[in-house]
């Protein structure tokens, strides 16, 4: 059961990181507040005012 739980978390993290990379490339810094990326960032205590802080 623990391995299955860990695999689920790894898969979710990989998916969300992929979403972040895709959204950064496609929208040049604009993150919609209801997107999966915004939910991920909020879950990691990133404030919405800091969403558009990409290293360029």
Rosetta constraint file for C-alpha pairs under 8 A:
AtomPair CA 1 CA 5 HARMONIC 6.24 0.50
AtomPair CA 2 CA 6 HARMONIC 6.14 0.50
AtomPair CA 3 CA 7 HARMONIC 6.08 0.50
AtomPair CA 4 CA 8 HARMONIC 6.22 0.50
AtomPair CA 5 CA 9 HARMONIC 6.39 0.50
AtomPair CA 6 CA 10 HARMONIC 6.20 0.50
AtomPair CA 7 CA 11 HARMONIC 6.08 0.50
AtomPair CA 8 CA 12 HARMONIC 6.14 0.50
AtomPair CA 9 CA 13 HARMONIC 6.09 0.50
AtomPair CA 10 CA 14 HARMONIC 6.12 0.50
AtomPair CA 11 CA 15 HARMONIC 6.12 0.50
AtomPair CA 12 CA 16 HARMONIC 6.16 0.50
AtomPair CA 13 CA 17 HARMONIC 6.05 0.50
AtomPair CA 14 CA 18 HARMONIC 6.11 0.50
AtomPair CA 15 CA 19 HARMONIC 6.29 0.50
AtomPair CA 16 CA 20 HARMONIC 6.22 0.50
AtomPair CA 16 CA 36 HARMONIC 6.95 0.50
AtomPair CA 16 CA 37 HARMONIC 6.46 0.50
AtomPair CA 16 CA 40 HARMONIC 6.93 0.50
AtomPair CA 17 CA 21 HARMONIC 6.25 0.50
AtomPair CA 17 CA 37 HARMONIC 7.99 0.50
AtomPair CA 18 CA 22 HARMONIC 6.12 0.50
AtomPair CA 19 CA 23 HARMONIC 5.95 0.50
AtomPair CA 19 CA 36 HARMONIC 7.35 0.50
AtomPair CA 19 CA 37 HARMONIC 6.30 0.50
AtomPair CA 20 CA 24 HARMONIC 6.00 0.50
AtomPair CA 20 CA 37 HARMONIC 5.56 0.50
AtomPair CA 21 CA 25 HARMONIC 6.27 0.50
AtomPair CA 22 CA 26 HARMONIC 6.09 0.50
AtomPair CA 23 CA 27 HARMONIC 5.68 0.50
AtomPair CA 23 CA 28 HARMONIC 7.63 0.50
AtomPair CA 23 CA 29 HARMONIC 7.89 0.50
AtomPair CA 23 CA 30 HARMONIC 7.91 0.50
AtomPair CA 23 CA 31 HARMONIC 7.28 0.50
AtomPair CA 23 CA 37 HARMONIC 7.93 0.50
AtomPair CA 24 CA 28 HARMONIC 5.40 0.50
AtomPair CA 24 CA 29 HARMONIC 5.65 0.50
AtomPair CA 24 CA 30 HARMONIC 7.47 0.50
AtomPair CA 24 CA 31 HARMONIC 7.97 0.50
AtomPair CA 24 CA 54 HARMONIC 7.99 0.50
AtomPair CA 27 CA 31 HARMONIC 7.58 0.50
AtomPair CA 29 CA 51 HARMONIC 7.79 0.50
AtomPair CA 29 CA 52 HARMONIC 4.99 0.50
AtomPair CA 29 CA 53 HARMONIC 7.26 0.50
AtomPair CA 29 CA 54 HARMONIC 6.65 0.50
AtomPair CA 30 CA 51 HARMONIC 7.80 0.50
AtomPair CA 30 CA 52 HARMONIC 6.16 0.50
AtomPair CA 31 CA 35 HARMONIC 7.22 0.50
AtomPair CA 31 CA 37 HARMONIC 7.23 0.50
AtomPair CA 31 CA 38 HARMONIC 6.60 0.50
AtomPair CA 31 CA 51 HARMONIC 6.50 0.50
AtomPair CA 31 CA 52 HARMONIC 6.91 0.50
AtomPair CA 32 CA 38 HARMONIC 6.68 0.50
AtomPair CA 33 CA 38 HARMONIC 5.39 0.50
AtomPair CA 33 CA 39 HARMONIC 7.66 0.50
AtomPair CA 33 CA 48 HARMONIC 7.47 0.50
AtomPair CA 34 CA 38 HARMONIC 6.23 0.50
AtomPair CA 34 CA 39 HARMONIC 6.95 0.50
AtomPair CA 35 CA 39 HARMONIC 6.45 0.50
AtomPair CA 36 CA 40 HARMONIC 6.20 0.50
AtomPair CA 37 CA 41 HARMONIC 6.21 0.50
AtomPair CA 38 CA 42 HARMONIC 6.00 0.50
AtomPair CA 38 CA 48 HARMONIC 7.79 0.50
AtomPair CA 38 CA 51 HARMONIC 7.64 0.50
AtomPair CA 39 CA 43 HARMONIC 6.04 0.50
AtomPair CA 40 CA 44 HARMONIC 6.40 0.50
AtomPair CA 41 CA 45 HARMONIC 6.40 0.50
AtomPair CA 41 CA 46 HARMONIC 5.17 0.50
AtomPair CA 41 CA 47 HARMONIC 7.69 0.50
AtomPair CA 41 CA 51 HARMONIC 7.73 0.50
AtomPair CA 42 CA 46 HARMONIC 5.13 0.50
AtomPair CA 42 CA 47 HARMONIC 6.44 0.50
AtomPair CA 42 CA 48 HARMONIC 7.49 0.50
AtomPair CA 46 CA 50 HARMONIC 6.58 0.50
AtomPair CA 46 CA 51 HARMONIC 7.20 0.50
AtomPair CA 47 CA 51 HARMONIC 6.82 0.50
